[in-house]
Amino acid sequence: MPELTIGGLTRTFTMRFPEERPAPLLLVLHGNHPGASGQQMREWTAFDKQTDFAIAYPDGVGGCWADGRGVTTADQAGVDDVAFLRAIIDWSAGQHGTWPDRAVVAGVSNGAFMAHRLALEASDQVAVLAAVAGGMPASLHDIEPAHAVSALLIHGTADTISPIGGGFSRHLGPNGELRGRTLSLDETASRWRAIDRCPPDGTGVGGTRVTTHIIDGGGHTWPDGTAEEVCLFAGPLLGKAETRRIS
């Protein structure tokens, strides 16, 4: 298992190496649970069977990510997960010839929130994001990335933990106050379309696309077939990085 030292912490991830080089890198992010890990996400999602991409399955500190909402233990401890995930992209490019500027990041729940954050704050390295059961954190709404990023947004109508209509985290503040608001699916799609200058039924900067997939009756989970859908969405969109620059 590869290790990187980021901010004084030893960080780990599981890696499926590319068969051909150069190749895209796919980062797959787990949700928030004390026992969550990249290996668990690897076994759950079936990405290994769906794509020839190099795939990294990172491990969050304490089973969670500092996604910018301010409610996870990683956020509260000041863990720099953006730096960690950037470092994986750089490490993979240097060691295995993957593209350093056109990564794909996919995540579920807390991992989906973190995918939004990485795409916003590391748009020079991320070309496509796929967020399952997680809208954009409201605290990140005003970030203006330097590059357009295509977005596949998947959400179930019966998700009570991270509702499709957005809302606040279940983790209340010390005085019982609501916190950690996330945008609805529609608001999230609208924000990414504004960033990408992308009409609802067309393409934006550098051929980027923003697509929503509503799962009728779907709950807070990783739906069957999602790995294949992510790969089919991402593959055609991984053009040259300079075409995504927003000027």
N, C-alpha and C positions, 0 to 999 in steps of 0.2 A: 504494500500500500504506500503510494507516494506521500511525502510529508513536505510541508513548507512552513517556515517560521514567519508569522505576520503579527506585528505589534506585540512581540514577546510571547506569542502563543504558538504552540505546535499545532498546525492544522493538517487534516488528513482528507483523502478522497480516494475513491475507487476509480480505476481507469480501464476502459475498453479501448485498446489501441487501434489506429486506423490500418486497414489493409493496403490502401494506396495513399501516396503522397504526391502533391499537397491534398489536404482534405479539410472539410469544415470540422469544427469542434462543437459538440452539443453538451451543455451543462444541464443537469437534471437535479432539481432542488426539492427535497422532502418537506413535509409539513412540520408543525410544532408538536412534538411529543418527546418526553424524556428519553424514550428508547429509539427515537428516529435516527436513521443513518442513511448514508448514500447507498450502501449495500442493500438495505431494505428497499429503497426506492428502485434499485436495479432489478430486484426480483419481482417487484410489484408492477412495473410499467411495461416490461417487454420491449424496451427500446432496442436492446441488443439484436432482436430478431427482425427489426423493421428498417434498419438503415446501415449503410457502410460508413457513416460518420464516425470519427473518434468521439467517445462519450466519456465525460467526467461526472461522477456521482459524489459531490462533496458532502462532508459531514459538518452540520452546524454545531456551534458550541452549546452544550447542554440540550441538544436536539432541537435547536431553533435558530432563527436568523434575525439579525438586526435590520429589519425591513423598513425602518423609518417611522413606524407608527408610535414608537415609544412605549410599547406594552410588553414586549418579550423580555426575558431575562438577558438575552444577548444585547438588545437595545439598551437596557438599563445599565449593563456593564460596560458600555462603550465599545463593544466588539466592532471591528472594521471589516464587515463582510464584503463590502465593495472591493476593498484592497485584496482580500483573499481570493475572490473570484477573478479579479483582474490578473492576479499572480498565476492562477491556474491557466488562464488563456495564454499568458506569456511563456510559462513553463512548457505547455504542450506545443506551442509554436517552435520553441527552441529545441525541444527534445524529440518531437515527432512530426515536425513539418506541417502542423495544422495552420490554418489561416489565422493570423493574429488580429485581424480587423473585421472578421465576418463570423463571429460566433453566434450560436443559437442558444437561448436560455429558456428552459421550460420548468414550471414549478406548480405545485398544488398548495392551496391554502396559504400558510405562512411562506412557503416556497414561491407561490404565485406573487405575493406582495413583494418578495425579495427580487423576483424576476423583473417586475416593474421598476424597482429601484435601480437595479443594475443597468437596465436598458436606458434609463434616464441619465444616470451619472457616468456611464461608460459606453455611450453611444458610438464612440470611436472604435470600440472593439466588438459591439453587439449589433448584429444586423436584423435579427428576428427574435421576438419573444412570444412565448405561449403561456398564458396564464389560465390555470384551471381552478375554479372555485375561489377566485380572489381578484377583486377590483383594485384599481390604483389607490394607494393610500392618499387621503386628502392632503396630508402634510407635504406631499411631493408634487401637488398639482401645478405649481408655478415654475417648476424647473424647466428650463429651455435647453434641451440637448443640442449639441452641435451637428449631429447627424440624424437623419430620419431612420426610424426602426419599424419594420413591419410587425403587426401584432395579430395573433390569433387568440381570441378571448372566448373561453368555454365556461358556461355556468348553468347549473340546474335550477329549475323553478322552485324546487322544494328544499333548497339548501337553507336550513335554519341557523347554521353556525356562521356562515358568511353569505347573507342573503343577496339574491340577484339585484335587489333594489338598493343595495348599499346599507351602511349603518355603522354602529360602533362595536368595538371589541367587547367580548364578554369579560375581559380583565379590567375591572373598575379601578379608579384611582384610590388613594389612601382614604379619602373622605366619601367614597362611593360615587364619585363623579364619572360620567361617561367620557371615554377617550378612545383614541385609535380609530377614528372614522375612516371608512373606505368609501370610494365612489361607487355608484351603481354600475351595472354593465353598460347601460346606455351612456352614462357620463364618462366612463372610462374610454369607451370607443370614440366618443366625441373629442375627448382630449387628445388621444393618439392621432385622430384624423386632423386635428388642428396642427399638431406638431409636424405631421408628415405632409401637410397641405394636400390631403387626400379626400376626394369626394366620396360619399357613401358607397357608390357603385363603380368606382374607378381606381386609378393608381395615383400615387403621390410622388414626392421627390425620389428620384432614382428607381422608380418602378415599385415603390413600397405599397403595401396593401394593409388594410385593417379589416378583419373579418370576425364576426361574432357567431357563435354556435350556441343556441339555447337548447338545453336538454329538458324536455317536458317531463316533470316529475322527478328529475334528477336531484340527488342529495349532495352532501358534502363529501365527495369522493373522487377518485380517478376513474372515469368511465372506461369501459372496455372499448378498444379500438382507438383510444386517444393517441397513443404513441404513433400509430400509422398515420393518423390525421395530421399530427404535428410535422412529421417527416415529409408528407406530401405537400403540405403548405410551405414549408421552409425551403425545400430543394430548389424550386425555380426562382427564388427571391435572393439568392446569395450572389449578387453581382459584385462589381468592383466597389470598394468602399468609397472612393472619391465621388461616385455618382450620388451618394446619399448625403453629402455635405449640404447643410442648410446655410445659404448665404443671404 
